[in-house]
């Protein structure tokens, strides 16, 4: 269906300002809208939104007590450099790494797991 395109990705969290700032820096975007409960980040490819949820509970991946709800895979050219950059910006590297030679699992500041990978085709 050519008339459908991805408009935005919204992530639940306790602190939308912190989460949006992380994703803006990591993806080279900019915070374009801010309110007490919603912060939008504009990137070249897609909009990201951080949405405040009362009593937010972060995912417990790889466990299933609190499902991950969503998982982002981000394409990178240099895996080691991208991981260093993401951690410097506030990501946390997961202790569990199923295939670290192909992708690295990290958590954003709200606890959402995401992967950096050199294995994603253009």
BADORO-313472 format. One line per 3 residues: number of its first residue (from 0); their letters; for each residue z, y, x of N, C-alpha, C. Coordinates in steps of 0.1 Angstrom, whole numbers, always signed. Layout:
<pts>
NUM = A = Z Y X Z Y X Z Y X | ...
</pts>
This chain:
<pts>
0 = XXX = +0 -12 +8 +0 +0 +0 +0 +12 +9 | -11 +19 +10 -12 +30 +19 -5 +43 +14 | -2 +43 +1 +5 +55 -4 +20 +55 -3
3 = XXX = +25 +45 +4 +40 +45 +6 +42 +46 +21 | +52 +55 +25 +56 +57 +39 +71 +58 +39 | +76 +54 +51 +91 +55 +53 +95 +70 +53
6 = XXX = +104 +74 +45 +108 +88 +44 +121 +91 +52 | +131 +82 +50 +143 +84 +57 +151 +71 +57 | +161 +71 +66 +171 +61 +67 +184 +67 +66
9 = XXX = +193 +62 +57 +206 +68 +54 +216 +58 +59 | +226 +63 +66 +237 +54 +71 +250 +59 +66 | +258 +50 +60 +271 +54 +55 +280 +55 +67
12 = XXX = +291 +64 +65 +300 +66 +76 +312 +74 +71 | +322 +75 +79 +334 +84 +76 +332 +98 +81 | +324 +100 +91 +322 +113 +97 +307 +116 +99
15 = XXX = +301 +122 +89 +286 +124 +90 +282 +134 +101 | +290 +143 +105 +287 +153 +115 +286 +146 +129 | +295 +138 +132 +295 +130 +145 +284 +120 +145
18 = XXX = +282 +113 +135 +271 +103 +134 +258 +109 +135 | +255 +120 +128 +242 +127 +129 +240 +133 +142 | +250 +138 +149 +248 +144 +162 +244 +133 +172
21 = XXX = +250 +121 +171 +247 +110 +180 +232 +106 +178 | +228 +104 +166 +214 +100 +163 +204 +111 +167 | +207 +123 +165 +198 +134 +169 +196 +134 +184
24 = XXX = +207 +133 +191 +206 +132 +206 +198 +120 +211 | +202 +108 +205 +196 +96 +210 +181 +96 +207 | +177 +101 +196 +162 +100 +192 +155 +113 +194
27 = XXX = +161 +123 +201 +154 +135 +204 +151 +143 +191 | +160 +142 +181 +158 +150 +169 +167 +162 +168 | +167 +168 +156 +176 +179 +154 +183 +178 +141
30 = XXX = +195 +183 +140 +202 +184 +128 +196 +195 +119 | +190 +191 +108 +183 +201 +100 +190 +205 +87 | +201 +198 +83 +208 +201 +71 +222 +196 +73
33 = XXX = +232 +204 +69 +246 +199 +70 +254 +203 +57 | +261 +194 +52 +271 +197 +41 +284 +189 +45 | +294 +190 +36 +306 +182 +39 +304 +167 +38
36 = XXX = +294 +163 +30 +292 +148 +27 +279 +143 +32 | +271 +151 +38 +257 +147 +41 +251 +155 +52 | +246 +148 +63 +240 +155 +74 +226 +149 +76
39 = XXX = +215 +157 +77 +202 +151 +78 +197 +155 +92 | +190 +145 +99 +185 +147 +112 +169 +145 +111 | +162 +154 +116 +147 +153 +116 +143 +149 +130
42 = XXX = +135 +138 +130 +128 +133 +142 +113 +134 +140 | +106 +131 +150 +91 +131 +149 +86 +119 +140 | +94 +108 +139 +89 +97 +131 +95 +96 +118
45 = XXX = +108 +99 +116 +115 +97 +104 +127 +106 +103 | +132 +108 +91 +145 +115 +88 +156 +105 +89 | +167 +109 +95 +180 +101 +94 +190 +109 +86
48 = XXX = +198 +102 +78 +209 +109 +71 +222 +101 +74 | +232 +109 +75 +246 +104 +76 +253 +108 +64 | +258 +98 +57 +264 +101 +43 +279 +97 +44
51 = XXX = +288 +106 +40 +302 +103 +40 +306 +94 +28 | +313 +84 +31 +317 +74 +21 +332 +73 +22 | +339 +76 +11 +354 +74 +11 +357 +60 +14
54 = XXX = +368 +58 +22 +372 +44 +26 +362 +36 +34 | +353 +43 +41 +342 +36 +49 +349 +26 +58 | +343 +14 +58 +347 +3 +67 +335 -1 +76
57 = XXX = +336 +1 +89 +324 -3 +97 +321 -18 +97 | +309 -21 +100 +305 -36 +100 +313 -43 +111 | +315 -56 +110 +322 -64 +119 +313 -73 +127
60 = XXX = +300 -70 +129 +291 -78 +136 +296 -82 +150 | +295 -95 +154 +287 -105 +148 +294 -113 +137 | +307 -109 +134 +314 -116 +123 +309 -111 +110
63 = XXX = +313 -117 +99 +308 -114 +86 +318 -108 +76 | +330 -104 +81 +340 -99 +72 +335 -86 +65 | +328 -78 +73 +322 -66 +67 +307 -66 +72
66 = XXX = +298 -70 +63 +284 -72 +68 +278 -60 +74 | +268 -62 +83 +262 -50 +90 +254 -41 +81 | +250 -46 +69 +243 -38 +59 +229 -34 +64
69 = XXX = +227 -30 +76 +214 -26 +81 +214 -28 +96 | +202 -29 +102 +201 -31 +116 +189 -24 +121 | +190 -15 +130 +179 -7 +136 +175 -13 +149
72 = XXX = +162 -15 +151 +157 -19 +164 +149 -7 +170 | +152 -3 +182 +146 +9 +188 +138 +5 +200 | +125 +9 +201 +117 +5 +212 +119 +14 +224
75 = XXX = +121 +8 +236 +123 +16 +248 +114 +11 +259 | +111 +19 +269 +103 +15 +280 +112 +9 +291 | +124 +14 +293 +133 +9 +304 +146 +6 +297
78 = XXX = +149 -7 +296 +161 -11 +289 +174 -6 +295 | +175 -8 +308 +187 -4 +315 +190 +11 +314 | +180 +19 +316 +181 +34 +314 +185 +38 +300
81 = XXX = +178 +31 +290 +181 +35 +276 +195 +31 +272 | +200 +20 +277 +214 +16 +274 +224 +26 +280 | +222 +30 +293 +230 +40 +299 +230 +53 +291
84 = XXX = +218 +58 +287 +218 +70 +279 +225 +69 +266 | +223 +57 +259 +230 +56 +246 +245 +55 +247 | +250 +49 +257 +264 +48 +260 +270 +62 +263
87 = XXX = +262 +69 +271 +266 +83 +275 +268 +92 +262 | +259 +89 +252 +259 +97 +240 +270 +93 +230 | +276 +81 +232 +287 +77 +223 +285 +63 +218
90 = XXX = +274 +56 +221 +273 +42 +217 +282 +33 +225 | +285 +22 +219 +294 +12 +225 +286 -1 +226 | +285 -7 +238 +278 -20 +240 +286 -31 +234
93 = XXX = +279 -39 +226 +286 -51 +220 +290 -61 +231 | +301 -68 +229 +305 -78 +239 +296 -90 +237 | +291 -92 +225 +282 -104 +222 +267 -99 +224
96 = XXX = +260 -105 +233 +246 -102 +236 +238 -115 +235 | +231 -117 +223 +223 -130 +222 +212 -132 +231 | +205 -121 +235 +193 -122 +244 +192 -109 +253
99 = XXX = +201 -107 +262 +202 -94 +269 +190 -91 +278 | +182 -102 +281 +170 -99 +289 +159 -93 +280 | +160 -94 +267 +150 -89 +257 +155 -77 +250
102 = XXX = +167 -77 +246 +173 -66 +239 +188 -65 +241 | +193 -53 +239 +208 -51 +240 +213 -45 +227 | +224 -51 +222 +230 -47 +210 +241 -37 +213
105 = XXX = +241 -26 +206 +251 -15 +207 +256 -11 +193 | +266 -4 +193 +272 +2 +180 +271 +17 +181 | +267 +23 +170 +267 +38 +170 +282 +42 +167
108 = XXX = +285 +55 +167 +299 +60 +165 +305 +55 +152 | +297 +52 +142 +303 +47 +130 +304 +32 +129 | +300 +25 +140 +301 +10 +141 +289 +3 +136
111 = XXX = +278 +10 +133 +265 +3 +129 +259 -4 +141 | +256 -17 +141 +249 -23 +152 +234 -18 +152 | +229 -16 +165 +215 -14 +166 +211 -20 +180
114 = XXX = +198 -22 +181 +193 -28 +194 +183 -19 +201 | +184 -19 +214 +173 -13 +222 +165 -25 +228 | +152 -23 +227 +144 -35 +232 +131 -30 +238
117 = XXX = +126 -37 +248 +113 -35 +253 +103 -44 +247 | +107 -52 +237 +98 -63 +231 +91 -58 +218 | +92 -46 +215 +86 -41 +202 +72 -36 +205
120 = XX = +62 -42 +199 +48 -37 +202 +46 -23 +196 | +36 -16 +202 +33 -3 +197 +23 -4 +186
</pts>
